Amino acid sequence: MKYDKSLLFIDGGFLSKLSKHLGNGIYLKFKIKDFINNLANRHNFNFKTIFYYNAPPYQSNKPDKLQINRKENYDSFKSSLIKDGFIFREGRVQRLKIDGNFLYKQKGVDTLLTIDLSHIKEDYTDIHKIVLISSDTDFVPIIEDIKKRGIEVILLTYFDKKRNSPFSLSNHLLDSCSRCIFLVKEDFLSLKENNKQGDEHEI
């Protein structure tokens, strides 16, 4: 028996980073539908609406072929999710030059996610449970506010005990949620791959 209907909020940047980590430096090739179905089947979730948050790849004033290809792949991915009924929220990418090296950071994505979370009680009056896929401690205040409004918050995340790991988790984030579930590599694999102990692929 599945849970009552819930909302799923996916931090796309975190999910991408995790797939590369679990693929030992190579992005796992996976379908979002398979990923979501795995979660629903393993944990008895029943998602009413799925929100996906991301930012398009950086484009220079005169984008090269690599930048153009990345943008085309991103646009195709975005269109497929929207066609499947996802609510797609989009921030932007900022390029910074530090010590001669370029760094890329998503901007505005967390704000969009926080805004949507703050509207749950009004926009989805029949929902009493949400599932959040992220590891960002910036969401702690809104999570605590949602819980005060009678909504259960389940965090799906990943934890790595290695020193200086990008997946080290704050106890503050874990404690703020109603429940925490740790993601594993098998969550990203198709049913066929799961049955075969799937290999790693590039996304």
C-alpha positions in Angstrom: 0.0 0.0 0.0 1.4 3.4 -1.0 1.5 6.5 1.1 -0.9 9.3 0.6 -0.1 11.6 -2.3 3.0 13.7 -1.8 5.0 16.3 -3.7 8.6 15.7 -4.9 11.1 18.5 -5.1 14.4 17.7 -7.0 17.5 19.7 -6.7 18.9 18.9 -10.2 22.4 20.2 -9.4 22.7 18.0 -6.4 21.4 15.0 -8.3 23.9 15.5 -11.2 26.8 15.8 -8.7 25.7 12.7 -6.9 25.4 10.6 -10.1 29.0 11.5 -11.0 30.2 10.7 -7.5 28.4 7.3 -7.6 29.8 6.7 -11.1 33.4 7.2 -9.8 33.9 10.4 -11.8 31.7 9.4 -14.7 28.1 10.5 -14.8 25.7 7.6 -14.5 23.4 7.3 -17.5 19.9 7.2 -16.0 16.4 8.2 -16.9 14.6 10.5 -14.4 11.4 8.4 -14.9 13.3 5.2 -13.8 14.9 7.1 -10.9 11.5 8.3 -9.6 9.8 4.9 -10.2 12.6 3.3 -8.1 12.0 5.7 -5.3 8.3 5.2 -5.4 8.5 1.4 -5.5 11.2 1.1 -2.8 9.7 3.6 -0.3 6.0 3.5 -1.2 5.8 7.0 -2.4 2.8 8.3 -4.4 3.9 11.5 -6.1 1.1 13.9 -7.2 3.4 16.6 -8.6 7.2 16.6 -9.3 9.2 19.8 -9.3 12.6 19.9 -10.9 15.1 22.8 -10.3 18.2 23.4 -12.4 20.1 26.0 -14.4 21.1 26.0 -18.0 24.8 25.4 -18.9 26.9 28.5 -19.2 27.0 30.2 -22.6 29.6 32.8 -23.6 28.8 35.7 -25.9 30.1 33.6 -28.7 29.5 30.0 -27.6 31.8 27.3 -29.0 30.5 24.0 -30.2 30.8 22.3 -26.8 28.7 25.0 -25.2 26.2 24.8 -28.0 25.9 21.0 -27.7 25.5 21.2 -23.9 22.7 23.8 -24.3 20.9 21.7 -26.9 21.1 18.6 -24.6 19.9 20.6 -21.7 17.0 22.1 -23.7 16.0 18.6 -24.9 16.1 17.3 -21.3 14.0 20.2 -20.1 11.4 19.8 -22.8 11.0 16.1 -22.1 10.4 16.7 -18.4 7.8 19.5 -19.1 6.1 17.2 -21.6 5.9 14.5 -18.9 4.2 16.9 -16.5 7.1 18.1 -14.4 7.1 21.6 -13.1 10.5 22.9 -14.2 12.1 25.8 -12.4 15.2 27.4 -13.9 17.9 29.6 -12.4 21.1 30.8 -14.1 24.8 30.0 -14.1 27.4 32.5 -13.0 31.0 32.2 -14.2 33.7 33.3 -11.8 37.4 33.6 -12.4 39.5 32.7 -9.3 43.3 32.4 -9.4 43.1 32.0 -13.2 40.6 29.3 -13.1 36.9 29.5 -14.1 34.3 28.3 -11.6 30.6 27.9 -12.3 27.9 28.4 -9.8 24.1 28.1 -10.0 22.3 31.2 -9.0 18.6 31.6 -8.0 17.8 27.9 -8.0 17.6 27.6 -4.2 15.4 30.7 -4.0 12.9 29.3 -6.5 12.7 26.0 -4.6 12.2 27.9 -1.3 9.4 30.0 -2.8 7.6 26.9 -4.0 8.0 25.2 -0.7 6.5 28.2 1.1 3.3 28.0 -1.0 2.5 24.3 -0.4 -0.2 24.9 2.2 -2.1 27.3 0.0 -1.5 25.6 -3.4 -1.9 22.0 -2.4 -4.4 21.9 0.4 -4.7 18.1 0.1 -1.0 17.4 0.6 0.5 16.6 4.0 3.8 15.1 2.9 6.7 16.3 0.7 9.9 14.6 -0.4 13.0 16.8 -1.0 16.1 15.6 -2.8 19.0 17.8 -1.8 21.8 18.3 0.7 21.6 22.1 1.1 21.4 23.4 4.7 19.9 26.7 3.3 16.6 24.8 3.3 16.5 24.3 7.0 14.4 27.4 7.9 11.7 26.6 5.3 11.6 22.9 6.3 11.1 23.8 9.9 8.3 26.3 8.9 6.6 23.6 6.7 6.6 21.2 9.6 5.0 23.7 11.9 2.2 23.9 9.3 1.5 20.2 9.7 3.4 18.9 6.7 5.8 15.9 6.9 9.1 16.5 5.2 11.2 13.5 4.0 14.7 14.2 2.9 16.4 12.0 0.3 20.1 12.7 0.3 23.6 11.2 0.4 26.2 11.1 3.1 29.9 10.5 2.7 32.2 10.4 5.7 35.3 11.2 3.7 37.2 14.3 4.8 36.4 17.5 2.7 33.7 15.5 0.8 31.0 17.6 -0.9 28.5 15.2 0.6 29.3 15.7 4.2 25.9 16.5 5.8 25.0 18.9 8.5 23.2 17.5 11.6 21.1 20.6 11.5 19.6 19.6 8.1 19.1 16.0 9.2 17.4 17.0 12.4 15.1 19.5 10.7 13.4 16.8 8.6 10.7 14.4 9.7 12.7 11.5 8.2 15.8 11.0 6.1 16.5 8.4 3.5 19.9 7.9 1.9 20.1 7.5 -1.8 22.2 4.6 -3.3 23.5 3.8 -6.8 20.7 1.4 -7.4 18.2 4.2 -7.2 19.5 5.5 -10.5 19.4 2.3 -12.5 16.6 0.9 -14.7 14.8 -2.2 -13.5 16.9 -4.3 -16.0 20.1 -2.8 -14.8 19.1 -3.3 -11.2 18.5 -7.0 -11.9 21.9 -7.3 -13.5 23.8 -5.2 -10.9 24.1 -2.4 -13.5 27.3 -1.0 -14.8 28.3 2.7 -14.8 27.6 4.8 -17.9 28.0 8.4 -19.0 25.0 10.7 -18.8 
